[in-house]
């Protein structure tokens, strides 16, 4: 009698691919004649803006620009800041490893490696540096598994294989506009923002997304040296067309604000234009009944097994982390004018017994001394999310985005204090391994036996299926011979108590 084998294709998690790419910075920034000359460079910021981010045909490609912003002080009286900005376009690509890389958008983070900014003359700034971009995405592999066996006296133990598979990942850029109230003559030194996700509803081929754009404006009044900041919130909603999306899919989304522009319309009203980018990932629970083990009661059996690594969501990482940064000021009489924060990518750090989700950041604190000279003090810090997670870093897939939502700086004596809230969005996915069969072959028949019954000294917790496999017996016959209750559990999943079991020969 021929063994009947039924197979299916399953996609399993293979690991996380990551690469680091350097974006060189080498440019000159010219100060226009209508703006005051450079007396002192106070701070230089380099931020990447990704315009295109796609994985296709075994390659990752990206296009965008580095936004280089220089804050400087002129020799005019008073602690006033001036701002210049320049965009440096870039294109990057990378070969992906062999295997299945989920098409769509990759996760892109980065940090500034170094930055040398100096005033060559009163109207020319020389900028040299490098920015490191980190690109990562999950990889998968597809393989055949056994879903059922029949005939040839086959006994099989089945299991449910389930896990999350990334169905789609996409980045799209949108624009929004609103009016803002500014006093006449105010200088806008910086405009930055974050996207706060609200709801995401997956339907048949569509994603309905709601959220809020939270934009922070840093200004300096014409008659004051103090920096002022205020926040403008703008509700947004979008519908994305994604053919692969179905009801009950798990949607992970986060966004950022790569550009903001303040201008005046024809009526003289101040308008805020916001360019925001939405990163969306759709994960779907896949479930298969597979054969975990098998043997024949009438002939020799050879099995081929493997371990499939499936991802399951073990923690929702959406929330808020409060961070306090304190340090002594180099100058006790320095006046704290304001602060902005740069966050690096968050990652998994192994601890003594648990995994920690950690991220790095830098608080850039603007201070003025008694002569009115401005200085920016950089205060690095580390923030943590949660109290610790079990597992190993290589068995985790971290999908996380963090953004600074609230920043407040102050001083007490010579002690600096920066308080900020970091809003996080995402999930921690961890590997759940399962041993299963990919192939079964039958051989010669067992010789006829005279023994009709065996005695077996079972230990507590032994699986009935494994005991029956040793004697080429049927698991249900073993259960019936020992009066085991099979009402709620299949014989293949029953476990034994410490006892002597009767093992009937296969019929």
PyMOL commands that set and color helices and strands:
alter all, ss='L'
color gray80, all
select helices_A, chain A and resi 393-395+464-470+475-481+491-493
alter helices_A, ss='H'
color red, helices_A
select strands_A, chain A and resi 4-30+40-56+59-73+82-95+100-101+107-121+124-150+154-179+187-202+206-220+227-241+250-264+270-296+299-316+319-328+335-350+355-368+374-389+396-412+415-445+453-458+499-504
alter strands_A, ss='S'
color yellow, strands_A
deselect
rebuild
show_as cartoon
